[in-house]
Amino acid sequence: TIDRYIRHYGFPVKTLSAAHITTKRNDFKGTKLDMTYLIGLRIGDLRARKIYMNSETIQIDCASTRMDMVDHVAKLFKPFGRVWLGKPTILNKVQVECSVNKSFEFLLPKYEAFPPWTIQNRRRFLSILAGFIDAEGCFSISGKDRGFFSLGNYNTKILKQISELLDELKIHYRYFLSTKAGYISKEGYVQKGDYWILQIDRKYDLYCFAKILLPYLRYSRKIDDVNRVLENIDSRNIRYGYLKWPKLG
């Protein structure tokens, strides 16, 4: 009877999909930099999908042994919908699942490379790169007390895009094949593709890259790692002397 009167008087009716949503959802209204950062993080570490074809819910999830990464993902999406955390697995991985609305459809494509519109603008390029590096990159100190940046990946298209940006910024890097397809790890996993590494070692180039990228990073652990690398560069400069470095451009 209620349904008949609703339709008779022309009141708006929810779709079947929307009727099953029991939690509050907010539209994504972030900037282009917010969007590009999320796309970079999605390419690196997130899965995004619709539960079924006509679903009005997009589920974004990832699993990690690092609780600070789980917390980072949860905080990014909590303002927009339901966030669920699983219990640690035998391997100590924790699953985080975020249910958001269709305003996040920009995360659904399985990007094979950074989309052209994200790399045609320097700030957007650095933002999508920051998202990808928050997921995949490594700033660390070697056993010889030297800071370095390393990014290993099977996706040579994205590594080529990053190397082109570094060339444009005049930042020296190394790019080399780490292991070939077919390599069997100690755990018995067979590598399906060639694994490449892009690395920045030289002190000045590392300093420039860290300084340029730092304002775009959002993952607390990565920010801390970058600051430790910058402190390492400062300490080495004190011990071995400063170079006359040009201004960052």
C-alpha positions, 0 to 999 in steps of 0.5 A: 500500500505504501509503495502504491501511494508513493508511486501514485503521488510521484515521490522519488523512488530509490533504485534497488541498489541504493535501497540496500545502502545502509551507511552514509556516503559522501561524494568525492569533491577533492582537487585534481591533485587529490584525484591524481594522488589516489590514482597513483596509490590505486595503481600501486597498492589498491584494488577498486571494483563494483560488487556487481555490474549495476552496483552503486557501491565501489569497493576499494581495498588492500591488504598490508602487513604495515598497520600504518598503511592500513590506517592511511588508506582507512583515513583517506576514504573514511569521510566518504563511506564505510570502512572495514578492517579485517583481523590479521592473517597467519602472515600478519596481513590486515585487510582494509575495505572501503565502500564509497559511491560512484563519484569514485569511478575514476579509480575503477580502470586498471591503469597500465600507465599514468593517464596522459592528463595526469602527466601533462601538468608538473604538479599533477605528475608529482602528485600521481607519482607521490601516490605511486611511491607511497605504495611502491617506492623506498627511501632508505639508508644503506649499510654504508650509511648512504641514503638512496631511493629505489623503485622496483616494478614490472611495469616498464611503461610507468617506469619510463614515464617516471624516467622522462620526468627525471630527465626533464628535472635533470636528476640522474638515476640508474635504471636496470634489470633486477631479475628476469622472468622465470626467476624462482624466489626462496619462497618458491614463487615463479616470477612472471615478468622481468623486474626492473629497478629505478634508483637514485644514489647520487647525493645531489640528485637524491636531495633534489628528488626528495625535496621536490617530491616531499610536499606531495607525499601523504603516507606518514612512514614515507614522509619520515623515510624521506626526512631521514634521507635528507638528514643523512645527506646533511650529515654527510655534507658536514663530514665531507663538505658541501657542494655548490648546488644550484637552486631547485627548478 
